[in-house]
Amino acid sequence: MEVTRESVIIDNEGRGEGLKMSRKHFSKVGWMYVAGTILIYIVQLVPLVLVEVLQPSWASNSNATMLVSMLPMYLIGMPALMLLLKQIPAEHLEQRKMKTGQFVVAAIMCFAVMYVSNIIGTIITTTIGAVKGSEVQNQILNITADLNVLTIFFIMVICAPIMEELIFRKFLVDRTVRYGQGVAVVLSGLMFGLFHGNLNQFVYAFALGVFLAYLYVKTGNLKITIALHMIINFFGGVVSTQLIELINLDEYYSLVAEGMDMDAMMNYFMEHLAGWAVYFIYVLFILGVMIAGIVLLIVNLVKKRFTLNSGEIVIPKGKRFSTVILNAGMIVYCIIWIAMIIAQLFA
């Protein structure tokens, strides 16, 4: 990519002034996301407080309370954040088509990124749990445990992918890609990961966010990342939870905790034989896709097919972190979400 005059100014004579302007840009982006975070928190909190005060007859229904909490975020909070971000100039990414075969390959690599990073995240949280002497709660499992499949599907497969891809790919990448695709991709993954507010999800959300942002900067097509996000959430949120319910995993854990009485265990497995067979097939499928995805990722890395172009404005090496992250807006955004993650670890 041709380096513009503005790039040369930042990189050479006007480095100080150019970096200051760039830092202000990222700070403004950060402040918009801080404001959005506060708005989202308020629009979620107010309905829940009203439910607590008014105590309607449906208040005990976990599906109803979940919708009361989540819908204001998707219908009010996130759209308000988009309106705020529209105040910042954006770049128009050229759209490129992706063939069916390419989409399948991207989906397989997406699964690998998701599940490998999820394993890493689980190891980290398990280690932390062992050190502090109590298990780190998995927020996503706690949230979905009492929900029916339609609620899970609506929130995790429809609402979340569409709104999150708009906010953390379309609106964020379009406003940072002028500083280079690498900057936009990493920042998208970081802010997306932090937004989940717990360590269990941060690791895989960060990795998945980086991969989806890479696909977005290369295709300029948000439909692709939304579709991949939906597929990932469908398998991780809908299929997995239904399989866990099918095999009655709580009963299994209860039998293990009680000493694994052989007669009780035998009766349990006989009652849930079909469920465990389906679960085993699903695990083999995920394992196969994950291995295939890892191989594809390695091949693409070795052949140097993952390339990131310079932007219109080039931030010199050694100055990128301080320019992109070490500014008031981004620091406050990171502090807010890191504090939530730490609080979740010791909840």
SERO-4910 file (N, C-alpha, C, O; in steps of 0.05 Angstrom, whole numbers):
BEGIN
 pado doro    nc1    nc2    nc3   cac1   cac2   cac3    cc1    cc2    cc3    oc1    oc2    oc3
  Met    A     17    -24      0      0      0      0     18     25      0     37     26     14
  Glu    A     10     44    -16     25     69    -18     23     84      8      1     87     19
  Val    A     46     95     17     46    111     42     39    140     35     52    151     17
  Thr    A     20    151     48     11    178     42     29    199     55     46    192     72
  Arg    A     25    224     48     41    246     60     37    246     90     55    252    105
  Glu    A     11    241     99      6    241    128     21    219    142     30    223    164
  Ser    A     24    196    128     40    175    140     69    183    144     80    178    165
  Val    A     80    197    124    108    206    126    111    226    148    132    226    162
  Ile    A     91    244    152     93    264    173     95    250    201    111    258    217
  Ile    A     77    230    205     78    216    231    103    201    234    114    201    256
  Asp    A    113    189    213    137    172    216    163    188    218    183    177    227
  Asn    A    162    213    208    187    227    208    185    255    221    184    256    246
  Glu    A    184    277    205    187    303    217    166    310    238    173    320    259
  Gly    A    141    303    233    120    311    251    111    289    270     88    287    277
  Arg    A    129    271    277    122    248    293    106    255    318     85    243    323
  Gly    A    117    274    334    103    281    359     75    291    355     57    282    368
  Glu    A     71    310    336     45    321    331     27    300    319      3    299    326
  Gly    A     37    284    301     21    263    288     12    243    308    -11    234    307
  Leu    A     29    234    326     22    214    346      2    225    366    -16    211    375
  Lys    A      4    251    372    -15    264    390    -43    264    378    -62    258    392
  Met    A    -45    270    352    -71    270    339    -82    241    337   -106    237    341
  Ser    A    -65    222    332    -74    194    331    -83    185    358   -104    171    360
  Arg    A    -69    192    379    -77    184    406   -104    196    413   -120    183    426
  Lys    A   -109    221    405   -135    233    410   -157    218    396   -179    216    406
  His    A   -151    209    372   -171    194    356   -179    169    371   -203    163    375
  Phe    A   -159    153    380   -165    128    394   -178    134    422   -195    118    431
  Ser    A   -170    156    434   -183    163    459   -212    169    455   -229    161    472
  Lys    A   -219    183    434   -247    189    428   -263    163    423   -285    161    432
  Val    A   -251    145    408   -264    119    404   -268    105    431   -290     95    436
  Gly    A   -248    105    448   -251     93    474   -273    106    491   -288     92    504
  Trp    A   -274    132    491   -295    146    506   -322    139    497   -341    137    513
  Met    A   -326    136    471   -352    128    460   -360    101    470   -384     96    476
  Tyr    A   -341     82    472   -347     56    482   -352     56    512   -367     40    522
  Val    A   -339     75    526   -344     78    555   -373     88    559   -388     77    575
  Ala    A   -380    108    543   -408    118    545   -428     97    537   -449     94    550
  Gly    A   -421     81    517   -439     59    509   -441     38    531   -463     28    535
  Thr    A   -419     32    544   -420     13    566   -438     22    588   -454      6    599
  Ile    A   -436     48    595   -453     59    616   -483     58    608   -500     51    624
  Leu    A   -488     65    583   -516     65    573   -527     36    573   -550     32    582
  Ile    A   -511     17    564   -520    -11    564   -526    -20    592   -546    -34    597
  Tyr    A   -509    -13    611   -513    -21    639   -539     -9    650   -554    -23    663
  Ile    A   -544     16    644   -568     30    654   -593     18    642   -612     12    657
  Val    A   -593     14    616   -618      3    603   -623    -26    611   -646    -35    609
  Gln    A   -603    -40    620   -607    -67    630   -616    -67    659   -633    -83    667
  Leu    A   -605    -48    674   -610    -47    703   -638    -37    710   -651    -48    727
  Val    A   -647    -16    696   -673     -4    702   -696    -24    701   -711    -25    720
  Pro    A   -699    -39    679   -721    -59    678   -719    -80    700   -740    -88    711
  Leu    A   -695    -88    707   -692   -109    728   -699    -97    755   -711   -112    771
  Val    A   -693    -72    760   -701    -59    785   -731    -57    786   -743    -62    807
  Leu    A   -744    -49    764   -773    -47    763   -786    -74    768   -806    -76    782
  Val    A   -775    -95    757   -785   -122    761   -783   -130    791   -801   -142    802
  Glu    A   -760   -122    803   -756   -129    831   -776   -114    849   -785   -125    869
  Val    A   -782    -89    841   -800    -73    857   -829    -81    853   -845    -85    872
  Leu    A   -837    -84    828   -865    -90    821   -872   -119    825   -896   -126    830
  Gln    A   -853   -137    824   -857   -166    828   -881   -176    811   -900   -187    822
  Pro    A   -879   -174    784   -901   -184    767   -902   -215    769   -883   -228    778
  Ser    A   -924   -226    760   -928   -255    762   -907   -272    747   -901   -294    755
  Trp    A   -895   -260    726   -876   -275    709   -847   -271    719   -829   -280    706
  Ala    A   -844   -257    741   -817   -250    751   -800   -275    757   -775   -274    755
  Ser    A   -813   -297    764   -799   -321    771   -790   -337    747   -776   -357    749
  Asn    A   -800   -329    723   -793   -343    698   -766   -332    688   -764   -309    680
  Ser    A   -746   -349    688   -719   -341    681   -717   -332    652   -701   -314    645
  Asn    A   -733   -344    634   -733   -335    606   -744   -307    603   -733   -291    588
  Ala    A   -765   -300    618   -777   -274    616   -758   -253    627   -754   -232    615
  Thr    A   -745   -259    650   -727   -239    662   -702   -236    645   -691   -214    644
  Met    A   -693   -257    632   -670   -255    614   -677   -236    591   -660   -220    583
  Leu    A   -700   -240    579   -708   -222    557   -711   -193    566   -704   -175    551
  Val    A   -722   -189    589   -725   -162    600   -698   -149    604   -695   -125    601
  Ser    A   -678   -165    611   -651   -155    614   -636   -150    588   -623   -130    585
  Met    A   -638   -169    570   -622   -168    545   -634   -151    523   -619   -138    509
  Leu    A   -660   -151    520   -672   -136    498   -667   -106    499   -661    -94    478
  Pro    A   -668    -94    522   -661    -65    523   -632    -60    514   -627    -39    502
  Met    A   -614    -78    519   -587    -75    510   -585    -76    480   -572    -59    467
  Tyr    A   -599    -95    468   -598    -98    439   -615    -77    424   -608    -69    401
  Leu    A   -637    -69    436   -655    -50    423   -650    -21    429   -657     -3    413
  Ile    A   -637    -15    452   -632     13    460   -602     18    464   -591     37    451
  Gly    A   -589      3    481   -562      9    489   -542      8    465   -527     26    461
  Met    A   -542    -15    451   -524    -18    429   -530      1    406   -511     12    394
  Pro    A   -555      5    398   -561     25    377   -552     53    385   -542     69    368
  Ala    A   -554     60    411   -545     86    421   -515     88    418   -505    109    411
  Leu    A   -500     66    424   -471     66    420   -464     71    391   -445     85    385
  Met    A   -479     59    373   -474     62    344   -478     92    336   -462    102    320
  Leu    A   -498    104    347   -503    133    341   -480    150    351   -472    169    338
  Leu    A   -469    143    374   -446    157    384   -422    153    366   -407    173    360
  Leu    A   -417    129    357   -394    123    340   -396    136    313   -376    141    300
  Lys    A   -420    142    304   -424    155    278   -412    183    278   -408    195    257
  Gln    A   -407    194    302   -395    220    303   -365    220    295   -353    241    291
  Ile    A   -354    196    294   -325    193    287   -324    184    257   -338    166    249
  Pro    A   -307    198    242   -304    191    213   -296    162    209   -280    150    224
  Ala    A   -307    149    188   -302    121    183   -291    117    155   -296    134    137
  Glu    A   -277     96    151   -267     88    124   -287     68    112   -300     53    125
  His    A   -289     69     85   -306     50     71   -289     27     61   -270     32     45
  Leu    A   -294      3     70   -279    -20     62   -291    -32     36   -316    -35     34
  Glu    A   -274    -38     17   -283    -49     -8   -293    -78     -3   -280    -94     10
  Gln    A   -317    -84    -13   -329   -111     -9   -318   -130    -29   -316   -124    -53
  Arg    A   -311   -154    -19   -302   -176    -36   -319   -201    -31   -325   -206     -8
  Lys    A   -326   -215    -52   -342   -239    -48   -325   -262    -38   -301   -263    -42
  Met    A   -338   -280    -24   -325   -304    -14   -340   -328    -25   -364   -330    -21
  Lys    A   -326   -345    -39   -338   -369    -50   -347   -388    -28   -337   -387     -5
  Thr    A   -365   -407    -35   -375   -426    -15   -353   -442     -2   -353   -446     22
  Gly    A   -335   -451    -19   -312   -467     -8   -295   -451     10   -285   -461     31
  Gln    A   -290   -425      4   -274   -408     21   -289   -403     48   -276   -402     69
  Phe    A   -315   -401     47   -331   -397     71   -329   -421     89   -326   -419    114
  Val    A   -330   -445     77   -328   -470     93   -301   -472    106   -299   -479    130
  Val    A   -280   -465     91   -253   -465    103   -251   -445    125   -239   -451    146
  Ala    A   -262   -421    121   -261   -401    142   -276   -410    167   -268   -405    190
  Ala    A   -299   -424    163   -315   -434    185   -299   -455    201   -300   -456    226
  Ile    A   -285   -473    187   -269   -493    200   -246   -481    216   -241   -489    239
  Met    A   -233   -461    205   -212   -447    220   -224   -432    244   -211   -430    265
  Cys    A   -248   -421    240   -262   -407    261   -267   -425    285   -263   -417    308
  Phe    A   -276   -450    279   -280   -469    300   -254   -475    315   -254   -477    340
  Ala    A   -232   -478    300   -206   -484    313   -198   -461    331   -190   -466    354
  Val    A   -200   -437    322   -193   -413    338   -210   -413    363   -200   -408    385
  Met    A   -236   -418    360   -255   -417    382   -249   -438    404   -246   -431    427
  Tyr    A   -247   -463    395   -244   -485    414   -216   -487    427   -213   -494    450
  Val    A   -195   -481    411   -168   -481    422   -165   -459    443   -155   -464    465
  Ser    A   -175   -435    437   -173   -413    456   -191   -418    480   -185   -410    502
  Asn    A   -214   -432    476   -231   -439    498   -217   -459    517   -220   -457    542
  Ile    A   -202   -478    506   -187   -497    523   -166   -481    539   -162   -487    563
  Ile    A   -152   -463    526   -132   -447    540   -145   -430    562   -135   -429    584
  Gly    A   -168   -418    556   -182   -403    577   -191   -420    600   -189   -411    623
  Thr    A   -200   -444    594   -209   -463    615   -185   -471    633   -188   -472    658
  Ile    A   -162   -475    621   -138   -482    636   -131   -459    655   -124   -463    678
  Ile    A   -132   -435    644   -125   -411    660   -144   -408    684   -135   -404    706
  Thr    A   -170   -409    679   -190   -406    700   -189   -429    720   -193   -424    744
  Thr    A   -183   -453    711   -181   -476    729   -157   -472    748   -158   -478    772
  Thr    A   -135   -462    736   -111   -457    752   -116   -436    773   -108   -438    796
  Ile    A   -129   -414    765   -136   -392    783   -154   -403    805   -151   -396    829
  Gly    A   -174   -420    798   -192   -431    817   -178   -448    838   -184   -448    861
  Ala    A   -158   -464    828   -142   -481    846   -126   -464    866   -123   -471    889
  Val    A   -115   -442    856    -98   -424    873   -115   -410    894   -107   -408    917
  Lys    A   -139   -400    886   -156   -386    905   -173   -404    922   -186   -395    941
  Gly    A   -174   -430    915   -188   -449    932   -217   -453    926   -231   -466    941
  Ser    A   -227   -441    905   -255   -444    897   -257   -441    867   -242   -428    854
  Glu    A   -277   -455    856   -281   -455    827   -288   -427    816   -304   -413    828
  Val    A   -276   -420    793   -284   -396    779   -310   -401    764   -311   -420    748
  Gln    A   -330   -386    770   -356   -391    758   -356   -385    728   -345   -365    718
  Asn    A   -368   -403    713   -371   -400    684   -397   -385    679   -419   -397    680
  Gln    A   -395   -359    673   -419   -343    671   -439   -352    649   -463   -352    653
  Ile    A   -428   -360    626   -445   -368    604   -462   -393    611   -485   -395    603
  Leu    A   -449   -412    626   -464   -436    634   -485   -429    655   -507   -440    655
  Asn    A   -478   -411    673   -497   -402    693   -521   -388    681   -544   -392    690
  Ile    A   -516   -372    660   -538   -357    647   -556   -375    632   -581   -372    634
  Thr    A   -545   -394    617   -562   -411    600   -574   -435    614   -591   -449    602
  Ala    A   -565   -441    638   -574   -466    652   -604   -468    654   -615   -490    650
  Asp    A   -618   -446    660   -647   -447    665   -664   -436    642   -688   -432    645
  Leu    A   -651   -432    619   -666   -420    596   -675   -442    577   -662   -463    575
  Asn    A   -697   -438    564   -706   -457    543   -691   -452    517   -678   -431    514
  Val    A   -693   -471    499   -677   -470    475   -684   -446    457   -667   -435    443
  Leu    A   -709   -438    457   -718   -416    440   -706   -390    449   -697   -373    433
  Thr    A   -705   -386    476   -693   -362    487   -663   -361    481   -652   -340    473
  Ile    A   -650   -383    485   -621   -385    479   -616   -379    450   -597   -364    443
  Phe    A   -632   -391    432   -628   -387    403   -632   -357    396   -617   -346    381
  Phe    A   -654   -345    407   -660   -318    400   -638   -299    409   -630   -281    394
  Ile    A   -628   -303    433   -607   -284    444   -580   -290    432   -566   -271    423
  Met    A   -571   -315    433   -544   -322    426   -539   -326    396   -517   -321    386
  Val    A   -559   -334    381   -555   -340    353   -566   -317    335   -556   -314    313
  Ile    A   -585   -303    344   -596   -281    328   -586   -253    337   -572   -239    322
  Cys    A   -593   -246    362   -587   -219    371   -557   -214    375   -546   -194    363
  Ala    A   -543   -231    390   -515   -226    396   -497   -224    372   -482   -204    370
  Pro    A   -498   -243    353   -480   -241    330   -484   -216    313   -465   -203    305
  Ile    A   -510   -209    309   -515   -185    292   -505   -160    305   -491   -144    293
  Met    A   -513   -155    330   -506   -131    344   -476   -129    350   -464   -108    348
  Glu    A   -464   -151    359   -436   -151    366   -418   -147    341   -398   -134    343
  Glu    A   -426   -159    319   -411   -155    294   -413   -126    284   -393   -115    274
  Leu    A   -436   -115    287   -439    -87    280   -421    -69    297   -407    -51    286
  Ile    A   -421    -73    323   -407    -55    341   -377    -60    341   -361    -41    340
  Phe    A   -368    -85    342   -340    -91    345   -326    -98    319   -301   -100    319
  Arg    A   -340   -101    298   -327   -104    272   -333    -79    255   -316    -63    250
  Lys    A   -358    -76    246   -365    -54    228   -358    -27    239   -342    -12    226
  Phe    A   -369    -20    261   -366      8    272   -338     13    283   -328     35    281
  Leu    A   -325     -8    295   -298     -4    307   -277     -6    285   -259     12    284
  Val    A   -277    -26    269   -257    -30    249   -257     -7    228   -236      3    220
  Asp    A   -281      1    220   -283     23    200   -271     49    210   -262     65    194
  Arg    A   -270     52    236   -259     77    248   -231     75    257   -220     94    268
  Thr    A   -218     52    254   -190     49    262   -172     37    240   -148     37    243
  Val    A   -184     27    218   -169     13    198   -150     32    183   -131     23    170
  Arg    A   -155     58    183   -137     77    170   -109     77    183    -90     87    171
  Tyr    A   -107     66    207    -82     64    221    -68     37    216    -48     30    229
  Gly    A    -80     22    198    -69     -5    192    -88    -27    199   -102    -26    219
  Gln    A    -89    -47    182   -107    -70    187    -99    -84    213   -117    -94    227
  Gly    A    -74    -86    219    -65   -100    243    -75    -86    268    -85    -99    287
  Val    A    -74    -60    269    -84    -44    291   -114    -49    295   -123    -54    317
  Ala    A   -129    -47    273   -158    -50    274   -166    -78    283   -184    -81    299
  Val    A   -152    -98    273   -158   -126    279   -153   -132    309   -170   -144    322
  Val    A   -130   -125    319   -123   -131    347   -141   -115    366   -150   -126    386
  Leu    A   -145    -90    360   -162    -73    377   -191    -84    378   -204    -85    399
  Ser    A   -201    -93    355   -228   -105    353   -229   -130    372   -249   -133    387
  Gly    A   -209   -147    370   -209   -171    387   -207   -164    417   -221   -176    433
  Leu    A   -190   -145    423   -186   -137    452   -212   -126    464   -220   -134    485
  Met    A   -224   -106    450   -248    -93    461   -272   -112    461   -288   -111    479
  Phe    A   -273   -130    442   -294   -150    441   -291   -170    464   -310   -177    477
  Gly    A   -266   -179    469   -261   -197    491   -267   -185    518   -280   -198    535
  Leu    A   -258   -160    522   -263   -147    548   -293   -143    553   -302   -145    575
  Phe    A   -308   -137    531   -336   -132    533   -352   -155    545   -374   -150    556
  His    A   -342   -179    544   -356   -202    556   -354   -202    586   -371   -215    599
  Gly    A   -335   -188    598   -335   -183    626   -328   -206    644   -333   -205    669
  Asn    A   -318   -228    633   -309   -250    650   -286   -265    636   -285   -266    612
  Leu    A   -268   -276    652   -244   -289    641   -250   -314    625   -236   -319    606
  Asn    A   -271   -328    633   -278   -353    618   -283   -347    588   -274   -362    571
  Gln    A   -296   -324    583   -302   -317    556   -281   -299    543   -279   -298    518
  Phe    A   -266   -284    559   -247   -265    548   -228   -278    528   -223   -267    506
  Val    A   -216   -300    536   -195   -312    520   -205   -320    492   -193   -313    472
  Tyr    A   -227   -335    492   -237   -343    465   -251   -321    450   -251   -321    426
  Ala    A   -263   -302    465   -276   -279    451   -254   -261    438   -258   -251    416
  Phe    A   -232   -258    452   -209   -243    440   -199   -256    415   -196   -243    394
  Ala    A   -194   -283    417   -183   -297    393   -203   -297    370   -196   -293    347
  Leu    A   -228   -303    377   -249   -303    356   -253   -275    344   -257   -272    320
  Gly    A   -252   -255    361   -255   -227    352   -233   -219    333   -238   -206    313
  Val    A   -208   -228    338   -186   -222    320   -190   -236    293   -186   -223    272
  Phe    A   -198   -261    294   -202   -276    269   -225   -264    252   -222   -261    228
  Leu    A   -247   -258    265   -269   -246    251   -263   -218    240   -271   -211    218
  Ala    A   -248   -203    255   -239   -176    246   -221   -179    222   -222   -162    204
  Tyr    A   -203   -199    222   -186   -204    199   -202   -210    174   -197   -199    153
  Leu    A   -222   -227    177   -240   -233    154   -254   -208    145   -258   -204    121
  Tyr    A   -262   -191    164   -277   -167    156   -259   -148    141   -268   -136    120
  Val    A   -235   -143    150   -218   -124    136   -210   -135    108   -204   -119     90
  Lys    A   -210   -161    105   -203   -172     79   -226   -174     59   -222   -175     35
  Thr    A   -250   -176     70   -274   -179     52   -292   -154     52   -306   -149     33
  Gly    A   -291   -138     74   -308   -116     76   -338   -124     78   -355   -107     74
  Asn    A   -342   -149     83   -369   -161     82   -378   -170    110   -369   -191    119
  Leu    A   -394   -154    123   -403   -161    150   -421   -185    151   -422   -199    172
  Lys    A   -434   -191    129   -452   -215    129   -436   -240    134   -446   -259    146
  Ile    A   -411   -241    125   -394   -265    129   -388   -269    158   -391   -291    168
  Thr    A   -380   -248    172   -373   -251    200   -397   -256    217   -396   -270    237
  Ile    A   -420   -243    210   -445   -249    225   -453   -278    222   -460   -291    242
  Ala    A   -451   -289    198   -458   -317    193   -440   -336    209   -449   -355    221
  Leu    A   -414   -330    209   -395   -347    224   -400   -345    254   -399   -365    268
  His    A   -405   -321    263   -411   -316    291   -436   -332    299   -438   -344    321
  Met    A   -456   -332    282   -481   -347    287   -476   -377    289   -487   -390    307
  Ile    A   -460   -387    271   -453   -416    271   -439   -424    297   -446   -444    309
  Ile    A   -419   -408    304   -404   -413    329   -423   -413    353   -422   -431    370
  Asn    A   -439   -392    355   -457   -390    378   -479   -412    378   -488   -421    399
  Phe    A   -487   -421    354   -507   -442    352   -496   -468    364   -509   -481    380
  Phe    A   -472   -475    356   -460   -500    366   -452   -497    396   -457   -515    412
  Gly    A   -440   -474    403   -432   -470    431   -454   -464    450   -452   -472    474
  Gly    A   -475   -451    441   -496   -443    459   -521   -460    458   -533   -465    479
  Val    A   -529   -469    434   -553   -485    431   -548   -515    432   -558   -529    449
  Val    A   -531   -524    413   -526   -553    411   -514   -564    437   -523   -584    447
  Ser    A   -493   -551    447   -479   -562    471   -497   -562    495   -497   -582    510
  Thr    A   -513   -541    499   -531   -540    523   -553   -561    521   -561   -573    541
  Gln    A   -563   -566    497   -584   -586    493   -573   -614    498   -586   -632    508
  Leu    A   -548   -619    489   -535   -645    494   -530   -650    523   -533   -672    533
  Ile    A   -522   -629    537   -517   -631    566   -543   -638    581   -544   -654    599
  Glu    A   -565   -625    571   -591   -631    583   -600   -660    576   -612   -673    592
  Leu    A   -593   -669    552   -600   -695    542   -588   -717    559   -600   -738    565
  Ile    A   -563   -713    567   -549   -733    583   -552   -728    613   -541   -744    630
  Asn    A   -566   -707    621   -570   -700    649   -544   -700    664   -539   -715    682
  Leu    A   -527   -681    656   -500   -680    667   -500   -674    697   -482   -683    711
  Asp    A   -519   -660    707   -521   -654    735   -524   -680    751   -512   -683    773
  Glu    A   -540   -698    741   -544   -724    755   -518   -740    755   -511   -752    775
  Tyr    A   -503   -738    733   -477   -752    731   -458   -741    752   -445   -756    767
  Tyr    A   -455   -714    754   -437   -702    773   -446   -709    802   -429   -712    819
  Ser    A   -472   -710    806   -482   -717    833   -474   -745    841   -466   -750    863
  Leu    A   -475   -764    822   -467   -792    827   -437   -793    833   -429   -809    850
  Val    A   -422   -778    818   -393   -778    822   -386   -767    850   -369   -778    864
  Ala    A   -400   -745    857   -395   -732    883   -403   -751    906   -391   -749    928
  Glu    A   -422   -768    901   -432   -786    923   -416   -812    924   -423   -829    940
  Gly    A   -395   -814    909   -377   -838    911   -379   -857    888   -367   -879    890
  Met    A   -394   -851    867   -396   -868    843   -405   -896    849   -391   -915    843
  Asp    A   -428   -898    862   -440   -925    867   -444   -939    840   -457   -928    822
  Met    A   -433   -963    837   -433   -976    811   -461   -983    801   -466   -980    777
  Asp    A   -479   -991    819   -506   -997    810   -520   -972    800   -534   -972    780
  Ala    A   -517   -950    815   -529   -925    808   -518   -914    782   -532   -904    765
  Met    A   -491   -917    779   -478   -908    754   -488   -924    730   -492   -913    708
  Met    A   -491   -950    734   -500   -968    712   -528   -961    704   -534   -959    680
  Asn    A   -545   -956    724   -573   -948    718   -574   -921    703   -590   -918    684
  Tyr    A   -557   -903    712   -556   -876    699   -548   -879    669   -561   -868    652
  Phe    A   -527   -894    664   -517   -896    636   -537   -911    619   -540   -905    595
  Met    A   -551   -931    630   -571   -945    614   -594   -927    607   -605   -929    585
  Glu    A   -601   -909    625   -624   -891    620   -616   -869    600   -633   -859    586
  His    A   -590   -863    599   -581   -841    581   -562   -851    560   -545   -835    550
  Leu    A   -565   -876    552   -547   -888    532   -548   -873    505   -528   -867    494
  Ala    A   -573   -868    496   -576   -855    470   -564   -827    471   -551   -818    452
  Gly    A   -569   -813    493   -558   -786    496   -528   -785    496   -516   -768    483
  Trp    A   -515   -804    510   -486   -805    510   -475   -813    483   -453   -804    475
  Ala    A   -489   -829    468   -480   -836    441   -480   -812    423   -461   -807    408
  Val    A   -501   -796    424   -503   -771    409   -481   -752    418   -468   -739    401
  Tyr    A   -478   -750    444   -457   -732    455   -429   -740    446   -413   -723    439
  Phe    A   -424   -766    445   -398   -776    437   -393   -769    407   -371   -761    399
  Ile    A   -414   -773    391   -412   -766    362   -406   -736    359   -390   -728    342
  Tyr    A   -420   -720    374   -416   -691    373   -387   -683    381   -375   -667    368
  Val    A   -377   -695    402   -349   -690    411   -330   -698    389   -310   -683    384
  Leu    A   -334   -721    376   -316   -729    354   -318   -710    331   -297   -703    318
  Phe    A   -342   -700    325   -345   -680    303   -330   -655    310   -315   -645    293
  Ile    A   -333   -644    333   -319   -620    341   -289   -624    341   -274   -607    332
  Leu    A   -280   -647    351   -252   -653    352   -240   -655    324   -219   -644    319
  Gly    A   -255   -667    305   -246   -669    278   -244   -642    264   -225   -636    251
  Val    A   -265   -626    268   -265   -599    256   -242   -582    268   -229   -567    254
  Met    A   -238   -585    294   -217   -570    307   -189   -577    297   -173   -560    291
  Ile    A   -184   -603    293   -158   -612    283   -154   -602    254   -133   -593    246
  Ala    A   -176   -605    238   -175   -595    210   -169   -565    210   -154   -556    193
  Gly    A   -182   -551    228   -178   -522    229   -150   -514    237   -138   -495    226
  Ile    A   -139   -529    256   -111   -523    264    -92   -528    241    -73   -512    237
  Val    A    -96   -550    226    -79   -556    203    -81   -533    182    -61   -524    172
  Leu    A   -105   -524    177   -110   -503    157    -97   -477    167    -85   -463    150
  Leu    A    -99   -471    192    -86   -447    203    -56   -448    200    -43   -429    193
  Ile    A    -44   -471    207    -15   -475    205     -6   -472    176     14   -459    170
  Val    A    -20   -485    158    -13   -484    129    -14   -455    119      4   -446    105
  Asn    A    -35   -440    127    -37   -412    118    -16   -395    130     -6   -376    118
  Leu    A     -8   -401    155     13   -386    168     40   -391    155     55   -373    150
  Val    A     46   -417    150     71   -424    137     74   -412    110     95   -402    102
  Lys    A     52   -412     95     52   -401     68     48   -371     67     46   -358     46
  Lys    A     47   -359     92     44   -330     95     21   -318     80     23   -298     66
  Arg    A     -2   -332     83    -26   -322     69    -42   -302     86    -59   -288     76
  Phe    A    -35   -301    112    -48   -282    130    -32   -256    129    -11   -254    142
  Thr    A    -40   -238    113    -26   -212    110    -43   -189    120    -67   -189    118
  Leu    A    -29   -169    130    -43   -145    141    -30   -121    128     -5   -117    130
  Asn    A    -46   -104    115    -35    -81    101    -32    -57    119    -46    -54    140
  Ser    A    -13    -40    112    -10    -15    126    -34      3    121    -48      0    101
  Gly    A    -38     22    138    -60     40    135    -52     67    122    -29     71    115
  Glu    A    -71     84    119    -66    110    109    -47    126    127    -30    141    118
  Ile    A    -50    120    153    -33    133    173    -16    110    186    -28     92    197
  Val    A     10    113    185     27     92    196     38    101    223     53    121    225
  Ile    A     31     86    244     42     92    271     68     76    273     68     52    269
  Pro    A     91     89    279    116     75    280    117     53    301    104     55    321
  Lys    A    133     33    295    136     11    314    148     21    340    164     39    340
  Gly    A    139     10    362    147     19    388    129     41    399    131     47    423
  Lys    A    112     52    382     94     73    391     64     65    389     47     80    396
  Arg    A     60     41    378     32     33    373     16     28    398     -7     37    400
  Phe    A     27     14    417     13      8    442      6     34    457    -16     38    466
  Ser    A     26     51    460     22     76    474      2     94    460    -12    109    473
  Thr    A      2     93    434    -16    110    418    -45     99    419    -64    114    423
  Val    A    -48     73    414    -74     61    411    -87     56    438   -111     60    441
  Ile    A    -72     47    458    -84     38    484    -79     58    506    -97     63    522
  Leu    A    -55     69    508    -48     87    530    -58    115    526    -42    134    524
  Asn    A    -84    118    524    -97    144    522   -121    143    541   -130    121    549
  Ala    A   -132    166    548   -152    167    569   -177    150    563   -185    134    580
  Gly    A   -188    152    539   -212    137    533   -208    107    534   -224     92    546
  Met    A   -187     97    521   -182     68    521   -174     58    549   -182     35    556
  Ile    A   -159     73    564   -151     65    591   -176     61    608   -178     41    622
  Val    A   -195     80    607   -219     79    623   -236     54    615   -246     40    632
  Tyr    A   -238     50    588   -254     27    578   -241      1    589   -256    -16    599
  Cys    A   -215     -1    587   -201    -26    596   -204    -30    626   -209    -52    635
  Ile    A   -201     -8    641   -203     -9    671   -231    -19    679   -233    -37    696
  Ile    A   -252     -8    666   -279    -16    673   -283    -46    670   -293    -60    687
  Trp    A   -275    -57    646   -280    -85    640   -261   -103    655   -269   -126    662
  Ile    A   -236    -95    658   -217   -111    674   -227   -114    703   -224   -135    715
  Ala    A   -237    -92    714   -248    -92    741   -271   -112    743   -274   -127    763
  Met    A   -288   -113    722   -310   -132    722   -300   -161    720   -311   -179    733
  Ile    A   -279   -165    705   -268   -192    702   -256   -201    729   -259   -224    737
  Ile    A   -242   -183    742   -230   -190    768   -251   -196    789   -249   -215    804
  Ala    A   -273   -179    788   -295   -184    807   -308   -211    802   -315   -225    821
  Gln    A   -310   -219    776   -322   -245    770   -304   -268    779   -315   -289    787
  Leu    A   -278   -264    778   -260   -285    787   -263   -292    817   -260   -314    825
  Phe    A   -270   -271    832   -272   -275    861   -301   -275    872   -306   -272    896
  Ala    A   -319   -277    853   -347   -278    861   -354   -304    875   -377   -308    883
***
